[in-house]
Amino acid sequence: MAADRPPLGALLPSIEVRPPGPASRDHADRLARVESRNVTYRSERWPIFWEEAAEANVVDTDGNVYVDLTGAFGVALLGHANPAVVEAVRGQAGRLLHGMGDVHPPAIKLHLLERLNAVAPWPQARTVLASTGAEAVEVALKTAWLATDRPGILAFEGAYHGLTLGALAATSRPHFRGPFEDRLYRGVAFAPFPAETGEGRSSPEGALEKIAALLDRGAPNGDAIGTVLVEPVQGRAGVRVAPTGFMAALSDLATEAGALVVADEVMTGLGRCGALFASERVGLRPDLVCIGKALGGGMPLSACIGRPQVMDAWPQSEGEAVHTSTFLGHPAACAAALAVLDVVGADRVPERADMLGLTLFRALRERLDGLDGVGEVRGLGLMLGVELVDASGGPAVGAAARLAEAALAEGILVLPSGREGHVVELTPPVCLTDEQAAVAVAVLAEAVRRVVR
């Protein structure tokens, strides 16, 4: 970083060389020689390689400064390199970097579990820690099966729960499922997700009727359904929000059918959607909650939290845990999570996310209103989506990816989402400044004019 540049955090975009610059292109060439070709997408205008980040700023290997509206897949809710998180990790690394999570646990694992118990949606809770969101979902699916003795799962069209085989079976996108279809569990029934606005608009009454019938009939392979797995807001499907009352009615149907509700809050949890758990805002009453991403503040950490009556379906350990992993309760990640929880509470992150999200939502609506190619602006808190449409009003296939490339060239980081790649997804840090937000909205509006025909 240039010696005369102000500290990172609240800077506006500064593009020294059109991205991807020479250093990023060189890194991409080298990466292609050592990484599976499936992993990192590459084009003439993508990707950049990150070198440094703080708060809402990212610097690439060519010295360009960006404003990050992705929060690094939603992880950096508190901002990149949050000082409290960095200090907690640094201090813990000097004391105990690794422990034996299910044999001789690090003490800090206990401290984190006690904190999670204190903020859980129920008076008491039990938790299983993991490293990724998909792992937390796997734990939840296993837990619900043990607790109900019904292996069947009800998931939703558009759902994304991760790419490990159990989570993938409940993920609906053919792109992810296709190569592995023959290996996936066949006991998953997919129900309509009645989005409030946009291309997913449908009758919540009709969706609930279909859900009731599926719960009664069972999964496609005949297994009885014991799990209802749902995102309070669908993320990768294009930031889809269900109509008011739907989630509460879904909870009622699951309870009546003897099924457990699993809330996948890996993206929505810990304040991003204006409440510690988005389930609370949308009326969902879960028996199990999966969190991740923001929980570790940049460290790989996730958790499946549940009511004791449900979690105690797991057998008592007699020396070998039925479900565990080498890095369960990793001390540095636990230290980071404790710092995250401190900051979320002390800095009123859910309230700030709600206010900033409303400001961004209104600014986007104002700047994009009437523009050809814009269908809807939607979302909840700091989880927003801009739907791009073609001349017929249908999804503008691939337009969000083209817009992400155009915005990158102007120093704004966004990601495409939606099955047709037609929704621009915004999950920025809560520390995004008003000036950064205004510049970002202006860049996105101009990109829409150039990209969408």
Secondary structure by P-SEA (a helix, b strand, c coil): cccccccccccccccccccccaaaaaaaaaaaacccccccccccccbbbbccccccbbbcccbbbbbcccccccccccccccaaaaaaaaaaaaccccccccccccaaaaaaaaaaaaacccccccccccccaaaaaaaaaaaaaaaccccbbbbbccccccccaaaaaacccccccccccccccccbbbbbbccccccccccaaaaaaaaaaaaaacccccccccccccccccccccccccccaaaaaaaaaaaaacbbbbbccccccccccccccccccccccccbbbbccccccccbbbbbbbccccccccccccccccccccccccaaaaaaaaaaaaaaaaaaaaaaaaaaaaaaaaaaaaaaccccccccccccccbbbbbbbccccccccaaaaaaaaaaaaacbbbbbbcccccbbbbbccccccaaaaaaaaaaaaaaaaaccc
